[in-house]
Amino acid sequence: MASLPPEITENTPQPIAWAGGDCPLPPQTLVQIQCVFEAEFDHTQPPRRASAWYRRWNRDHGDECGITHYVIVDGGAA
């Protein structure tokens, strides 16, 4: 059996796919995100409030930095 990278465990939440649109979360929710240009999800990134990514949630304008996946971190409250 292959071992998991140290930042990923059996309890690591799976990223939620995001196709663009208004942010689906309350502004204070702590999240990690993956953008269009990233090949895989980085579970080691520091969490930030969902509102910090305001311009990245809506990908309708063709932003290459738009969000493709997100994870709510530790219950999500900041």
Steps between C-alpha positions, in 0.01 A plus 500: 500500500635844406552740788327837509697824493550630858244781458229255387341249736191283482316784677608770253186652346459451128491822294156608381482574126397855412377612156480874574233740620433685823692377804300213655626569853459763771781762471673396825528132404860373498589328175787366296461535124636362175522727196480426128879512458571247780533133401400365843362612833754630755379392844793681666391849397388727785123542521348839419152644535272429205455875455874537429440310175206718395618552139608138458167327574331628184691360203258626235745768389766246395738564788782245489530539877136403558413241764444142380486325841476595867515343845332640811760495777439395863129572517545813291452778759761775508 
